[in-house]
């Protein structure tokens, strides 16, 4: 009799020569994740909620956290007016092998009323070898809290721009700040001639006086009794200028001669001469030189050099030639 063929669903059937392929199972469809914003929008569109602004609020999600408060980025004091005339003073510490080279450690700026508008400790970019604490009052602990030099330099430059700068020995302060300032906007009490010492007989030059002595004699103030306070020094310089401001500014308005009377080292602008005036000046100088040569050659003193007449001849030959009156290559 013929062999019976086993059914496919018979679990006890013997396998045939070819292996059966496993049927692929199609995964059941997954439900989409719940989207609260979309659900909220559908409710609003269906009229279940009348607040249209809630759509934006739901879509935007939770508000971002507020930014963390930033630390102090400026040493400019708030609540104090910045006037067009400012006083400044700096304290320095020593760097280098012997501590003789000065770098900035603190800077203070005051306004016209003597109120402090800026105060900053500066962390030097070089190793400090002399803190000069007995003068500056600054210690290593103070400088650890100091700010970067270039940040302070930028802020001070912005603060004093287009303003008059008042102080004592300002060239030292500007040097450690590595800044420049227009000379017309500088009022330095160490260079003001009426506040300087009298000219010495040997050299004929005056010298700057200490701010401590000027404050005591001119203002009746006792300053720098211990470590220097830059705020106190800046206010003292400001008060000195205010005491002499009228005479100071009046002299400066008088031209170069007026500046020479009140500012040490100010150059007097000399009036230029015309060609005719220079010719007259040359002739006068030639006559003076010839007269001295004749006097030396006509009556030689006893025991004098016998070649005095030869010297007079050389002087005569060395006299400058008269200037040409015409418009030539040498005429101006």
Secondary structure, DSSP 8 states (H G I E B T S, - for coil): -------TT-TT----SS-----------------HHHHHHHHHHTTS---THHHHHHHH-S-------------B-TT----SEEEEEEEEEEESSSS-EEEEEEEEEE-TTS-EEEEEEEE-SS-EEE--HHHH---HHHHHT-EEHHHHHHHHHHHHTTSEEEESSHHHHHHHHT----GGGEEETTTBGGGS----TTT-------HHHHIIIII-----SSS--HHHHHHHHHHHHHHHHHHHHHHHTTHHHHHHHHBTT---------HHHHHHHHHHHHHHHHHHHHHHHHS--TT--TTHHHHHHHHHHTS-----SS--SS--
